[in-house]
Amino acid sequence: MAALTTASQPGELWIVGTRKDDQIIGTGVTREYLYGRKGSDDFILGNRKDPYYQDGRKDRTYAIMKDFSGKDEVILHGSRSDYKFTPTKVSGVKGTGIFYKDDDGTDLIGLIAGKGNLSNGSLGFL
């Protein structure tokens, strides 16, 4: 089932899922709030070629996943060793930061807001 895009503030985008299982696909071009609602949702932050939200403007474009739970999955480009996962606070939101490692250091591409549990079973790679 496809996600719905809702009204947003300048410089940010809200992508909201349905009450069913959704693929919430970020655009990677701005700060985005991804909200899956009910169901088992896939939050897609990359494809086989590239991670999303990596545009050379370090930590200015990223996705904030608002309702991540154990039944949801984050889909990323590459492999687990390409990322660093650490407690982070950004835009007033605390959670688990997902940082992509590149030649220039690390770049925030996602934040699992609140106490969402990110375990190995909650990650998928392309």
N, C-alpha and C positions, 0 to 999 in steps of 0.2 A: 504494500500500500504506500502511496506517495505522501510526503509531508506537505503541509500547507505553509506558505510564507505569510506573515502577518505584518501589520504596521510597525514601523521601526523609527528610531531617532536617527538624526544625521550621523553617519559614521558607524552605524550598527544595524544589524539585521536579526530578526527573530524568525526562526524556522521551527514550526510547531507540528508535531505528529498528530495522529488520530488516536482513537481508543484501541486500535488493533496493533499488530506487529508492523513496524515501519522501518524503512531505511531513511535516516535523516542525513542528507548529504550536504555538507558545508560547501560554500562557494569558494572560500579561501581568500576573499578580496577585502574583507573588513572585519571588525569585531562582530562576532555572531553569537547569539544565544540559541542553543539547540535544546528543544524541550520535547521529549518523546511521548509524554503522557503515559497511558496504560499500554500493556503489551510488552513483548520482547523486542527491543529496538536495537538497530545497528546504527551507531554514530560513525559516519564515514569521514575521516580526516585525511585521506590520501588515496592515491591510485597506484597502479603498478609502476608508473613512471616517476612520480614526485609526491612528496608530502604537501598537503594544502597548507595555507597560511605562512608559507616561507617565501617572502618577497623581498628580502634584503633590508626590510625596515624593522629589524629585531624587536620582537615582542609587541608590535603595534597591531598586527592582525592575528586573531586566534579565535577559537570556539570555546564557549562556556557551556558545558553540558549541565543543565539545571536539575534533572531528575534521574540521574544514573543509578541503576540498582543492579543486583546480582544477576538478573535475567537479561540485562543489556550487554552489548559488546561494543568496544571501540575498535574500528578497523583503520589500520595505519599502513603507510608505505614502508617497504623494507623489512627489517627484522628488529627484534627487541633490543639488540645491541646498538641500534641506531638512535635510541632514545634514552632519556634520563627522566625518572619519575620522582617528584619531590614535593613536599608540602609547599604551597605557594599561595600568595594573596595578590590579586590583581583586580583592578576596577572595584575595589571594596568587597570582593568575593574571595573567600578562603576555600581551599580544596587541594586536590592533587594535580600538580602541574605536569603536563606532558611536553617535554622539551626535545626537539630534534637536534641531534649533534651534526654539525657541519664543519667545514674548514675554518670558519670564523668563530667557533665556540658552540653555543647552544641557542636555539630560538624557540620561544614558547609557541606551540601550535594549538594546545588545548588545555582546558582546566575542567576537572570533574568537581563541580561545586559541592560544598558541604562534606558529608561523611560518606559519600559514595565509595564503595569498596572496589578497588581495581586489583583483581587477582589475575594470575596467568590465564585462567579460563575466560576472563573478560576481555582478552585481547585477541585480535586477528590481524594478520599481515598479508599484504599483497605483493 
